[in-house]
Amino acid sequence: MLIIFDVDGTLVDSQNLIYAAQCATFEAHGLPVPSREKVLSLVGLSLTPTFEALVGKDGPVAELDATYRKLFNQVLSDPAHHEPLFPAVTQTLTSLAARPDVTLGVATGKSVRGIMRVIEQHGWTGLFSTIQTADTHPSKPHPSMLETAIAETGMDKSRCFFVGDTSYDMSMAVSAGITGIGVDWGYHPVASLREAGASRIISAMEDLLALQA
């Protein structure tokens, strides 16, 4: 059984960091700062489609993208913008990884550098057999990340699950032909997850311990 996880909004509560970085980016360009609600609704997309949604495809998308990447690490260094884990995340991941019938993976809008920082920070080294990022794939909800994860692990699609908090995640799971499991603690409302194709909604990470394929 392959369980693939989204990161932001699913494993890690990165909303303060992401919004602070967006504020700094728009302020650096003298542009009106988008609302927190708007920014969080786009979490999970890669940077280019995110900025296209915020300023339009004819806006300064490339410039904002470059500035965000430049300022992100500066914002990250401020303890006020740390990324706490959601409850029971490490315990659940560790328990699942210890099962002989379970393989874990990640499919995230973060960069390789970003996800490796999170993995090192939280002591998750070795837990994930496949790690797919925005650096080498089209943005969610394109199924490329999931398809590659499935191919790398050699798992049958009937035994694959994707756990995420956004409609982009659930749509990606549907497009890849695997089961999407939505979490109710993330950045999109449960109704959006169901509409996008979530087969199940969980309210606690520990709920995944009962998962069987």
C-alpha angles and dihedrals in degrees: 000000000000119000114188120192135207110217116206109067093004108058101003129040097221099155097112092049095046095047093046090052091049092049091051091048096051092043090052088058095043092244128139110269112243119237120270089240092055094048094049091048088063098047109125096040119104117257098261097055089040092058092041087058092048101045105011129256090278092053128095093285098149092046093050091046091053093046093048091053090049096048099039096083091047090055090043091059091063109093089213089070100049120143110238120197120246114249119294094358099132093040092051095045091049093049093048093047090054092060114097091217095054132081119183130212143170131225110182144162087226122102121253088256091051097050093043089054090053093046092050093043094055099037096249097136110142096014096103122063094189129030119188122184143178090259094077105022141060115263121275133298087046105102096226096107093051094043090053092047091052092048093048093052097038092227124156112246091235088066097047128100133182118205117200147142104226140067087242089062094049093046090050091052091051091048091050092050097242136115117277119210116194125206120216097214099067139087103284125063118254091244089061091050092052092046090052091054109272109167092199140009121215128197099198135032090234089067087077091065089076093052116126130179 
